[in-house]
Amino acid sequence: MLGASGQVGRAVVRALATDGWEVTAASRGGGGDGRWPAEVRSVRLDRNEEGALAAGIGDGCDVLVDIVAYDRGHARQLTGLADRIGSAVVVSSGAVYEDDRGRGFDTQDEPGGFPAYPVPIPEEWPTVAPGDATYGTRKVALERELLAAGDSLPTTLLRAGAIHGPHCPGPRELWFVKRALDGRPVRILAYGGRARFHPAHVDNLAELVRLAAARPGSRVLNGADPQAPTVAEIGAAIDAVLGVESERVLIEGAPEGPGGLVGLTPWTSEHPVVYD
């Protein structure tokens, strides 16, 4: 498994090992996690080093899980070793979709550029064009390359939502938590607090990986939590955990003030982003 030491990787290793898989947890640092079963083997592997991935796979593996694949080049690393990989599960992103006016995550900061997706977004919905320019276009290039491999490398692609859970280096939840800890009781939310950016807990993504590993195939799956709460609901849930009660001030429209920061949160979106 590639990317084992990251936020999603830690949860995936634990889920697979608990399910009975013999897991080799690879990361650039080679570290482990105290919550992993003792049988997990941690190794240092930097895929950018010539021949490192091939050496890590050795004679072969039943499933290769890649949490950190980013572009066409990473896809070709995997397809180039297809004769040694039974199947693959690769994490992509919900940022690949575009709406019926050609808008996507890459245009969201432009005037009138925020995409208006269907609610929910099905896996069959069109994506942006593949390319090397942005995060979204690179993820699409990754997906296209792996899906083109077909039966030679059956690959499940997981289009993850807004990832949350333990070991996040920059948790979105801190936006609410810090205000509570600072004693700032007023919470200003744009779009009436109704904005939705579908979260995906690491344990839910890990369960999807576990299920996909057990049933190889070439497919695309959205990866998100069972519910897509509004930003107001997320704030209320965090208040409940912290034992505080914030005053909500709702703006019926876009964030205001200098730089458009008043009412802005990490989940703020002009239109809902909800995955099927």
JOBELCOR-V788834 format. One record per residue. RES is the residue in one small letter. SS is DSSP state (H for helix, E for strand, - for the rest). PHI is phi in degrees with one decimal (999 if undefined). OMEGA is omega in degrees with one decimal (NA if undefined). Layout:
BEGIN
res=RES ss=SS phi=PHI omega=OMEGA
res=RES ss=SS phi=PHI omega=OMEGA
END
This chain:
BEGIN
res=m ss=- phi=999 omega=-178.8
res=l ss=E phi=-98.4 omega=-178.9
res=g ss=- phi=86.8 omega=-172.1
res=a ss=- phi=-69.8 omega=-173.8
res=s ss=- phi=-89.7 omega=-178.3
res=g ss=- phi=-83.6 omega=-175.9
res=q ss=H phi=-59.1 omega=179.3
res=v ss=H phi=-75.8 omega=-176.2
res=g ss=H phi=-57.3 omega=-179.7
res=r ss=H phi=-59.3 omega=-179.2
res=a ss=H phi=-68.9 omega=-179.4
res=v ss=H phi=-66.7 omega=178.3
res=v ss=H phi=-57.3 omega=-179.0
res=r ss=H phi=-61.8 omega=-178.8
res=a ss=H phi=-65.0 omega=-178.7
res=l ss=H phi=-68.8 omega=-179.1
res=a ss=H phi=-64.7 omega=178.3
res=t ss=H phi=-65.5 omega=179.8
res=d ss=- phi=-82.1 omega=176.2
res=g ss=- phi=104.4 omega=178.1
res=w ss=- phi=-74.5 omega=170.0
res=e ss=- phi=-87.1 omega=-168.7
res=v ss=- phi=-105.3 omega=167.4
res=t ss=E phi=-103.4 omega=-175.0
res=a ss=E phi=-95.4 omega=-175.4
res=a ss=E phi=-104.0 omega=174.8
res=s ss=E phi=-155.2 omega=-178.6
res=r ss=- phi=-65.3 omega=178.6
res=g ss=- phi=-88.6 omega=178.6
res=g ss=- phi=76.1 omega=-177.1
res=g ss=- phi=-81.7 omega=178.7
res=g ss=- phi=-115.5 omega=-178.8
res=d ss=- phi=-139.8 omega=-177.2
res=g ss=- phi=-63.3 omega=179.3
res=r ss=- phi=-89.8 omega=177.0
res=w ss=- phi=-77.8 omega=172.0
res=p ss=- phi=-59.2 omega=-175.2
res=a ss=- phi=-61.6 omega=-176.0
res=e ss=- phi=-74.2 omega=-179.5
res=v ss=- phi=-65.3 omega=178.7
res=r ss=E phi=-102.9 omega=179.2
res=s ss=E phi=-96.2 omega=179.8
res=v ss=E phi=-135.4 omega=173.4
res=r ss=E phi=-87.7 omega=179.3
res=l ss=- phi=-151.6 omega=174.3
res=d ss=- phi=-111.4 omega=-175.1
res=r ss=- phi=-62.0 omega=-179.6
res=n ss=- phi=-81.0 omega=175.2
res=e ss=- phi=-82.5 omega=-176.7
res=e ss=- phi=-53.8 omega=175.5
res=g ss=- phi=78.8 omega=-175.5
res=a ss=H phi=-66.3 omega=-178.3
res=l ss=H phi=-67.3 omega=178.2
res=a ss=H phi=-60.7 omega=178.9
res=a ss=H phi=-66.2 omega=179.6
res=g ss=H phi=-66.7 omega=178.8
res=i ss=H phi=-73.6 omega=177.9
res=g ss=- phi=62.7 omega=-179.0
res=d ss=- phi=-73.9 omega=177.0
res=g ss=- phi=141.5 omega=177.4
res=c ss=E phi=-145.6 omega=178.4
res=d ss=E phi=-70.8 omega=-179.3
res=v ss=E phi=-139.3 omega=170.6
res=l ss=E phi=-111.3 omega=176.6
res=v ss=E phi=-104.1 omega=-176.9
res=d ss=E phi=-121.1 omega=-179.5
res=i ss=- phi=-85.4 omega=-168.8
res=v ss=- phi=-114.6 omega=176.3
res=a ss=- phi=-65.6 omega=-169.7
res=y ss=- phi=-126.5 omega=-170.8
res=d ss=- phi=-151.4 omega=-178.5
res=r ss=H phi=-58.2 omega=179.9
res=g ss=H phi=-62.1 omega=177.4
res=h ss=H phi=-66.2 omega=176.7
res=a ss=H phi=-60.9 omega=-178.8
res=r ss=H phi=-69.2 omega=171.7
res=q ss=H phi=-58.0 omega=-177.4
res=l ss=H phi=-72.6 omega=-178.8
res=t ss=H phi=-66.0 omega=177.1
res=g ss=- phi=-68.5 omega=178.8
res=l ss=- phi=-114.7 omega=-174.2
res=a ss=H phi=-58.9 omega=-179.3
res=d ss=H phi=-71.2 omega=178.9
res=r ss=H phi=-114.9 omega=-178.0
res=i ss=E phi=-120.3 omega=179.4
res=g ss=E phi=-66.1 omega=175.8
res=s ss=E phi=-157.6 omega=-178.1
res=a ss=E phi=-134.9 omega=169.7
res=v ss=E phi=-126.7 omega=-171.6
res=v ss=E phi=-126.7 omega=179.4
res=v ss=E phi=-85.0 omega=173.9
res=s ss=E phi=-109.0 omega=-174.7
res=s ss=E phi=-153.5 omega=172.4
res=g ss=H phi=-70.3 omega=178.9
res=a ss=H phi=-75.2 omega=-176.1
res=v ss=H phi=-83.0 omega=-172.7
res=y ss=E phi=-78.5 omega=170.3
res=e ss=E phi=-127.9 omega=179.9
res=d ss=- phi=-87.9 omega=-174.5
res=d ss=- phi=-74.7 omega=173.2
res=r ss=- phi=-110.8 omega=177.5
res=g ss=- phi=78.8 omega=179.7
res=r ss=- phi=-93.7 omega=178.7
res=g ss=E phi=-149.2 omega=-179.4
res=f ss=H phi=-62.2 omega=-178.6
res=d ss=H phi=-71.7 omega=-177.6
res=t ss=H phi=-105.0 omega=-169.4
res=q ss=- phi=-64.4 omega=180.0
res=d ss=- phi=-91.6 omega=177.3
res=e ss=- phi=-84.5 omega=175.9
res=p ss=- phi=-57.7 omega=-178.3
res=g ss=- phi=68.4 omega=-173.3
res=g ss=- phi=-95.8 omega=-178.0
res=f ss=- phi=-72.7 omega=-175.7
res=p ss=- phi=-67.8 omega=175.0
res=a ss=- phi=-109.4 omega=-177.4
res=y ss=- phi=-84.4 omega=169.7
res=p ss=- phi=-66.1 omega=178.2
res=v ss=- phi=-120.3 omega=-1.8
res=p ss=- phi=-86.6 omega=177.9
res=i ss=E phi=-86.6 omega=177.0
res=p ss=- phi=-79.9 omega=179.7
res=e ss=- phi=-62.5 omega=-177.8
res=e ss=- phi=-82.0 omega=-176.7
res=w ss=- phi=-65.1 omega=-178.1
res=p ss=- phi=-59.3 omega=177.3
res=t ss=E phi=-111.2 omega=171.1
res=v ss=- phi=-66.9 omega=179.1
res=a ss=- phi=-70.9 omega=176.8
res=p ss=- phi=-68.0 omega=178.9
res=g ss=- phi=178.2 omega=-177.8
res=d ss=- phi=-115.8 omega=-169.2
res=a ss=- phi=-81.8 omega=-172.3
res=t ss=- phi=-135.8 omega=177.5
res=y ss=H phi=-55.7 omega=-177.8
res=g ss=H phi=-64.0 omega=-178.5
res=t ss=H phi=-66.8 omega=177.8
res=r ss=H phi=-70.0 omega=177.4
res=k ss=H phi=-65.0 omega=176.9
res=v ss=H phi=-65.2 omega=176.9
res=a ss=H phi=-60.4 omega=175.4
res=l ss=H phi=-58.4 omega=-178.4
res=e ss=H phi=-61.1 omega=-176.2
res=r ss=H phi=-60.2 omega=-178.4
res=e ss=H phi=-63.3 omega=-177.7
res=l ss=H phi=-73.3 omega=178.4
res=l ss=H phi=-66.0 omega=178.7
res=a ss=H phi=-66.0 omega=179.6
res=a ss=- phi=-68.5 omega=176.4
res=g ss=H phi=56.5 omega=-175.5
res=d ss=H phi=-69.3 omega=178.5
res=s ss=H phi=-68.9 omega=173.2
res=l ss=H phi=-151.3 omega=178.9
res=p ss=E phi=-58.8 omega=-173.4
res=t ss=E phi=-129.8 omega=170.2
res=t ss=E phi=-94.6 omega=178.2
res=l ss=E phi=-105.0 omega=-179.2
res=l ss=E phi=-106.2 omega=178.2
res=r ss=E phi=-89.3 omega=-172.0
res=a ss=E phi=-78.8 omega=173.4
res=g ss=- phi=-82.0 omega=-178.9
res=a ss=E phi=-78.9 omega=-169.7
res=i ss=E phi=-69.6 omega=176.2
res=h ss=E phi=-144.5 omega=-178.4
res=g ss=- phi=134.4 omega=-177.5
res=p ss=- phi=-60.1 omega=173.3
res=h ss=- phi=71.7 omega=174.8
res=c ss=- phi=-75.2 omega=-179.0
res=p ss=- phi=-70.9 omega=179.8
res=g ss=- phi=-143.7 omega=-173.1
res=p ss=- phi=-64.9 omega=175.9
res=r ss=- phi=-59.9 omega=-177.3
res=e ss=- phi=-58.9 omega=-179.2
res=l ss=H phi=-60.6 omega=179.2
res=w ss=H phi=-57.3 omega=176.9
res=f ss=H phi=-83.9 omega=-175.6
res=v ss=H phi=-60.9 omega=-177.0
res=k ss=H phi=-63.1 omega=178.7
res=r ss=H phi=-65.0 omega=177.9
res=a ss=H phi=-65.8 omega=-179.7
res=l ss=H phi=-65.9 omega=179.3
res=d ss=H phi=-79.2 omega=-176.6
res=g ss=- phi=76.6 omega=177.3
res=r ss=- phi=-93.8 omega=-168.9
res=p ss=- phi=-82.7 omega=-174.6
res=v ss=E phi=-98.3 omega=179.8
res=r ss=E phi=-120.7 omega=-179.4
res=i ss=E phi=-103.0 omega=-176.2
res=l ss=E phi=-126.9 omega=176.3
res=a ss=- phi=-75.2 omega=178.7
res=y ss=H phi=53.4 omega=176.2
res=g ss=H phi=64.5 omega=-178.4
res=g ss=H phi=74.0 omega=-175.3
res=r ss=- phi=-92.3 omega=-177.1
res=a ss=- phi=-58.0 omega=178.4
res=r ss=- phi=-134.2 omega=173.4
res=f ss=E phi=-129.0 omega=-165.7
res=h ss=- phi=-55.7 omega=178.8
res=p ss=E phi=-79.2 omega=177.4
res=a ss=E phi=-140.2 omega=179.5
res=h ss=E phi=-74.7 omega=-177.5
res=v ss=H phi=-58.7 omega=179.9
res=d ss=H phi=-68.8 omega=176.8
res=n ss=H phi=-69.4 omega=175.6
res=l ss=H phi=-64.4 omega=178.6
res=a ss=H phi=-62.6 omega=178.4
res=e ss=H phi=-67.0 omega=175.4
res=l ss=H phi=-61.8 omega=177.4
res=v ss=H phi=-61.2 omega=-179.3
res=r ss=H phi=-59.9 omega=-180.0
res=l ss=H phi=-66.8 omega=-180.0
res=a ss=H phi=-66.6 omega=179.1
res=a ss=H phi=-63.1 omega=-178.8
res=a ss=H phi=-78.7 omega=-178.8
res=r ss=- phi=-133.1 omega=-176.3
res=p ss=- phi=-59.2 omega=176.4
res=g ss=- phi=177.6 omega=175.7
res=s ss=- phi=-98.1 omega=-174.2
res=r ss=E phi=-164.8 omega=175.4
res=v ss=E phi=-120.4 omega=178.5
res=l ss=E phi=-129.4 omega=168.5
res=n ss=E phi=-71.7 omega=179.4
res=g ss=E phi=-121.3 omega=-178.5
res=a ss=- phi=-154.1 omega=-179.7
res=d ss=- phi=-70.9 omega=179.1
res=p ss=- phi=-60.7 omega=178.8
res=q ss=- phi=-115.2 omega=175.5
res=a ss=- phi=-120.0 omega=-175.5
res=p ss=- phi=-69.6 omega=173.2
res=t ss=- phi=-74.4 omega=178.4
res=v ss=H phi=-63.7 omega=176.8
res=a ss=H phi=-65.3 omega=178.8
res=e ss=H phi=-67.9 omega=176.7
res=i ss=H phi=-63.1 omega=178.7
res=g ss=H phi=-60.8 omega=179.5
res=a ss=H phi=-65.2 omega=178.9
res=a ss=H phi=-65.0 omega=178.7
res=i ss=H phi=-67.8 omega=175.5
res=d ss=H phi=-57.7 omega=-178.3
res=a ss=H phi=-62.3 omega=179.0
res=v ss=H phi=-66.3 omega=-177.1
res=l ss=H phi=-82.8 omega=-179.1
res=g ss=- phi=73.4 omega=178.2
res=v ss=- phi=-124.2 omega=176.2
res=e ss=- phi=-134.7 omega=-177.0
res=s ss=- phi=-96.7 omega=172.9
res=e ss=E phi=-86.5 omega=-179.2
res=r ss=E phi=-98.8 omega=172.0
res=v ss=E phi=-116.0 omega=-173.1
res=l ss=E phi=-103.3 omega=175.0
res=i ss=- phi=-100.7 omega=178.6
res=e ss=- phi=-86.6 omega=-179.2
res=g ss=- phi=156.0 omega=-175.1
res=a ss=- phi=-70.1 omega=173.9
res=p ss=- phi=-54.4 omega=-174.6
res=e ss=E phi=-119.3 omega=174.4
res=g ss=- phi=79.0 omega=-179.7
res=p ss=H phi=-57.5 omega=179.5
res=g ss=H phi=73.7 omega=-178.9
res=g ss=H phi=62.9 omega=-174.4
res=l ss=- phi=-100.9 omega=-177.9
res=v ss=E phi=-77.8 omega=-176.7
res=g ss=- phi=97.9 omega=-179.2
res=l ss=- phi=-84.1 omega=173.9
res=t ss=- phi=-137.8 omega=177.2
res=p ss=- phi=-66.1 omega=179.8
res=w ss=- phi=-106.1 omega=-174.4
res=t ss=- phi=-67.0 omega=178.3
res=s ss=- phi=-149.8 omega=-179.3
res=e ss=- phi=-63.2 omega=177.7
res=h ss=- phi=-124.9 omega=-177.9
res=p ss=- phi=-66.8 omega=173.5
res=v ss=E phi=-118.3 omega=-174.4
res=v ss=- phi=-129.8 omega=-176.3
res=y ss=E phi=-99.3 omega=179.7
res=d ss=- phi=-72.6 omega=NA
END
